[in-house]
């Protein structure tokens, strides 16, 4: 028995001596790396020193692992690694490590680049991958089918001093602590189990911006998902908590506001400010009391037609199954997209709401609110007056209020805008109107994708006004209501309008016409006819304005007609009228034939002329339903 015992003990000692001597000798020689690098084109393992004291456990200094496939290159390096590296699993392209403790870790992930691709010009900004000097895909690689990928499997991993994570052009530098278990196979499999990440005073470079991070804490659990077929429902198993203090630019809001159908035109930019985030996610759903706050001395919100800028405060909170986000811009300035200022406002706000379920694409609805607005130069509103109208705002200041609601699901908006000016001058070449201006813009529909806007129901009124024309001054009121008004900025037909006008006399209406051509004296004599009502359809195209039906009545004048206004020439913005109008003034009736700069009065065979022009008789003309 003693002899058998001595044999067993001797065998164990020999086996241990063989293991420690042989394994450590191999690890210390050049054969160690050669045995590990069985397929250098797919993966490479390098180290400065390695040894084992306990069977199964390996201590490594200067560890480097690089791997690549047709789509991506991956590298992880560590100053020190201790734990169970199951190197035999590499034969099955499975890098399996358990109970790992690493120190001084760097992670690089670089996409493979094809010649001529957009990413090729950014090659110098991509991370370095030791063992694979170039990210370019060779013709030989492109011709071969996609080969097997290396599976990285870490169980019970602890990393001290995670110094860098560099993925494509995004680069994180810090001194983080990371624990947990994770499984990753490029573009195939991903699982995170009890992963905890914390750091302070780190930096995140997102080209071309640098984000200082004062504090970050992250805890994530994610059951294995198929990266090749990822859907929103893949987040059903996600449980996470993020606490972050950082300094960022307002453009981080775009990920929420613009990555949803219907809000693609709403963008934020500006000066960096402090961001605080405390978000908890359970099974893919944002938990109540998750919150975010951000402030900046200057934000610019880019909207259709205008840009609004000022100091901003941003708050978001999850409550009762909804996420409510508010962006409050104080001392706001409204300006055109080319930089010309339109107005100022005490407050501009974007109020947005969405669901908390990350597993489905939820709609983000929003309201845009403008209050305490002041228009310093009403002349800036001339851009919204059709070019052939013949009227321009000469001077004046006003106040503006507005609210627009945006529905992301339908990509539409609706609301209203009101402008009030106590003293404003509107003029053309023959007349000046001075008085109180009230504009109500009824936004029935705003297409958030194309910028097309339906302003049907909008109105304009000039009250307590005076009219100066031909050296005379007289009291005046004018009110116009758009039964239909559609503006399509990208279409050949920019405006389609059907409107009604009421006025104290004909002068302001004929002043619009006389802005483009001289009127016969006989027509000018009719301008004092009071209680004017008119309706018209107007179609504004790139080079012309069509009035297919115009009906006007007053106390002594009734008229019906159709005309088209065309530009005199490319160098002359005046509009020449082409068409016909039938006029009745008391017992006097006449036809007005418009042929560009020539105007002809038709007095004889009037019925025959009117019939040939499809104009109705006097008895059939009805007043337009517009009241002062």
Secondary structure, DSSP 8 states (H G I E B T S, - for coil): -HHHHHHHHHHHHHHHHHIIIIIHHHHHSHHHHHHH-S-TTTEEEE-SEEE-SSTT-EEEEEEEEEEE-SSEEEEEEEEEEEEEEEGGGGGGTEEEEEEEEEEEEEEEEEE-B-TT-GGGGGGGGS---TT----B--HHHHHS------EEEEEEEEEEEEEEEEETTEEEEEEEEEEEEEEEETTTEEEEEEEEEEEEEEEEEETTEEEEEEEEEEEEEEEEEEGGG--GGGGGG-EEEEEEEEEE-GGGGHHHHTSSTT-TT-EEEE--EEEEEEEEEETTEE-TT-EEEEEEEEEEEE-SSEEEEEEEEEEEEEETTEEEEEEEEEEEEEEETTS-EEEEEEEEEEEEEEESBTTS----EEEEEEEEEEES-GGGGGGGS-GGG--EEEEEEEEEEEEEEEETTTTEEEEEEEEEEEEEEEE-SSEEEEEEEEEEEEEEEEETTT--EE-TT-EEEEEEEEEEETTEEEEEEEEEEEEEEEE-TTSSEEEEEEEEEEEEESHHHHHHHHTTS---HHHHTTTT-EEEEEEEEEEEESSEEEEEEEEEE-SSEEEEEEEEEEEEETTEEEEEEEEEEEEEETTEEEEEEEEETEEEEE-SSHHHHHHHTT---GGG----S---
